[in-house]
Amino acid sequence: MSNPLDPDTRIALNGPETFWVLTFATGLLSFSGDLGLDISALRMAVVEVLCIIGLCVAQRRPVWSFPIVIYVVYLLWLFVGLTYGPSLNYGIRVVLKYSYPLLICLFSSAVVEDIEVWMKSALWARKVALISVIFSFVPFIGTIFPVFWYPTARAINFISMTIFSLALFYYTDEKRKNLLYVVVFILPCFIWVFRTSIMGSLVAIMSFFFIRYRVRSLPIIFGIIISGILAVFFIPSLHDKMFKKGSNITLEMFQEGQVSMENVETNARQAMWEAMEDNFYEGHELIGSGTGSVQNYMYTHFVFGGLKVPHSDYVQMKCDNGLIGLVLYCAVAIFIFFHCFNVYWANQNDLRLQLAALVAGASMVGVFVTLYSDNTVNYSMATLSMPFGFYGMMLGMLRKQKEQL
């Protein structure tokens, strides 16, 4: 392939590296039209099997960082939840969805150790994301060729692509090009008025500046928060979607503390979450009702207008696997962020590792925010695979750097 750092030269990729580049770049593809849901699920299962095979044939072993060990403990807890869950079938489906990001992370840590492969993977993923943006705004083309995940999944994928482009803005000479990419990937969230993705994008950008500047980033973070609040009150479409009809919420009311969650339009999500917690969490706070409980209930009963997912992965975690599961899973993201933060500041003379750590840490936080009110885990191939893939590649590059010392 052409060298992403020097287009006039070429680089040779081995089999596992080539498979990784293709896998990471095509996470947005699902072929999930009205008749294609089983195809996307089958594709995820096939990729998981191929990642396991890839781990067996890779020349290096995967890197087991502390956050990854916690992730394994979380998966083991999910298996324990199968023993007291209501449905083994739906429980296994849940386990497979959570296994995907872990396998992606382990595989990438085993096969990627050079910045050229890191860059090639991310650039190809960005090209595919750009094509999906075009598909999103060209009339009828998405209906004729239903090859990408749903707009909600795409918007969450764009969080990682925004951070990657922002990092290249600072670390390469192509300032204008990468700044344009930042705008291209953050705009759809506002055009579609996806509040969850907007929140995730802003948090990811704030995390980016916190990693890069530490305490000095606080004025920037404060400015982003203020900009987000102003956007809610001065962008009509966002304001109308944020608050219940007829509430007439103004910025002055917000400043005076007169705005509460009762004024926020949750599209009945809050009522659904409370019903789920009453059925599966209350009385089972520590361990939940078993892995797959929520999925089993929503697929076998016509509830909430026929919805099949609770629109909150955190609520589903609490109901399925209790506070133990929720704490373990959130701990993974927290420790990955601090690991990336430490790698960034411990490698001031290695711009490659700084770049990898910055993208992995900031995108991880931004994507994890979306689990609050979206089905991010259901779209793991397009969403969680991105930050976990970036983190895995950083681990591989970090190992090579330590071996060279």
C-alpha positions, 0 to 999 in steps of 0.5 A: 500500500502507499505510505500514508506518511510519504505518498511517494513510497509504499509499505508492505502489510502482512496478512493480519495487518491487512485484515485489521485495516479492512476491519477497522475501516469498514465498521460503518458497513452493516447491510442492515436494510429492512431485510438485513438485520440478521446479515449484520449480526452474522457479519459481527459473529464472523469478524469475531471468529476471524479476530480469534483466528488472527490472534492465533496466527499473529506474530505477537501476543496481544497486550493485556493492560489493566483496563483490558483485564477489567473488561475480561472480568466484566465479560466473566460477570456477564457469563455468571449472569447467564446462570440466573437470566431468563433466556440463554439465547438472548443472554448469549447475544448480549455477551457477543455484542460486548465481546466485539470491542474487546476482541477488536482491541486485543487483535489490534494490539497484537498486529499493529505496532507502526504509525504507518499502519495506525494512520492507514487504518484511521485514514481508510475509516475516515474515507468510509465515514465521509462516504456515509456522510454523502449517502446521508444527504443524497436523496434516496441513495441510502434507501437504494443502497442500505449498506451503512448503519443507522444515522444514530450509529453513524453519528456516534462513529463520527465522534471518533472521526472528529477527534482523529481529524482534530488530532491531525489538525494539530500534528500535521501540516494539513491544517485546512483539510483536517479542520474541514473534516472536523466540521464535516463530521460534527455538523450531522449531529446538529442537522439531525438534532441527535442530542446524544451525539452532540453531547458525546462530540462536545465531551470528546473535544473537551477530553481532547483538550484536557489530555493535551493541555491538562489544567490549562485546558479549563478555559477552553472546556468552559468555553465549550460548555457555554457554547453547548448551552447557548446552542440549546437555547439559540438553535430552534430545532435543538431547543424544540427537541430538548424541551417539552412542547409548551414549556417555553423555556428560556435562557433566563429561566435556566440561569435562575435555576428554574429548569429541571428534568421535568422540562426536558423532552425524553420522548418517553425514555424516562418512563421506559427506563423507570419501568425497566428498573422497576421490573429488573433492577429493584430488589436485585440492585447488586447483581441484576436479573441476569444477562439478557433480561431486558432483551428477552422482555422487549423482544418477547413482549409488545411494549413501549410501542414495539421498541426492542431496545431501551435506548440506554445501555447503562440502564440495561446494564443495571437491569441485567447485571446490577451495579457490579456490571455497571461499575466494572464497565464504566471502570474500563472507560475511566482507566483507559482514559487515564492510561492514555493521559499518562501515555501522552505525557510520559512520551513527550519526545514521541509524537507518534505515541502522543497522537495515538494516545490523544485520539484513543483517550478522547474518543473513548470518553466521547463514545462512552457518554452516548451509552447514557441515552442510545443503543451504542452497544447494539452498534458496536461494529460502528461505534465502540470498535473505533475507540477500542481499536484506537486504544489497541493500536496504541498498546501495540505501538507502546509495546514496540517503543518499550522494546526498543529502549 
